[in-house]
């Protein structure tokens, strides 16, 4: 009996030990899961996003999947808390090819973002509403920006690298943005790209721009503009730029179909000789007093509404060309006359010398 009691007690202690071990393992797992969730507090929200089938997390806490239109990895979020966001060019041996829409929208921590050349696409609203974003370093892989960096009130400057071709609705209401530089590859700047950028004072075009859409409305700090050669169309680009005083148009400009309504600081405009059509472009420019254009330019009745001080000067290019040709002919005639007189003088001197030489020989 004593032996059996001893065996029963041993079995009890073994079962108790096994139960305690199992409880300990369960507690460790639970604490581990809890720790993971606390480290990546945004994971549940990101995982529950409609349409996401599988999301993985990289060592750098980037959330990614393989669903994009581009081969490689698509980043769809960030579970870290770093202020500097260096987008990797590779994750687990695969190129980072795209960033999904809304991936970093509303992130309050990010202050700086750097992109690698491997990224070919940045989704809509990707960085919209990031209140502390101050610096963006773009790479050469992305050709089109659409609705990407709107409502970032601390972003101060942006430089577009060679390879970017079009910008649309991407930096609206970036109220601290003061400087923008466009690469020569940028040919189109579309609707509301920089609308409401009330601190913008300098635009560096670098050439290449062919079409300007309704892009810089309400940039109330902008005082002067010098457009690059190659620009053909301005369509509602600078409405409400109340500080704008000087505009220099390129000779390539053909059409202005809106663009400078409400620019109350403008006082004079000289359109290029080749400009063909102006429509609804300078309404409500209350201090505009002088407009000069060629006789080839067609100006609609709605181009200069409510400009009470305006005096229009039409340049007659036929007369201008006639005067130029007349001056050229006169210069050529004078040059011919002077050449004739010089040759006559030289021939006379030569004849006199010959005569004197002949006299000595005799």
Secondary structure, 3 states (H helix, E strand, C coil): CHHHHHHHHHHHHHHHHHHHHHHHHHHHHHHHHHHHHHHCCCHHHHHCCCCCCCCEECCCCEEEECCCCCCCEEEEEECCCCCEEECCCEECCEEEEEECCCCCCCCCCCCEEECCCCCCEECCCCCCCCCCCCEEECCCCCCEEECCCCCCCCCCEEECCCCCCEEECCCCCCCCCCEEECCCCCCEECCCCCCCCCCCCEEECCCCCCEECCCCCCCCCCCEEECCCCCCEECCCCCCCCCCCEEECCCCCCEEECCCCCCCCCCEEECCCCCCEEECCCCCCCCCCEEEEECCCEECCCCCCCCCCCEEEEECHHHHHHHHHHHHHHHHHHHHHHHHHHHHHHHHHHHHHHHHHHHHHC
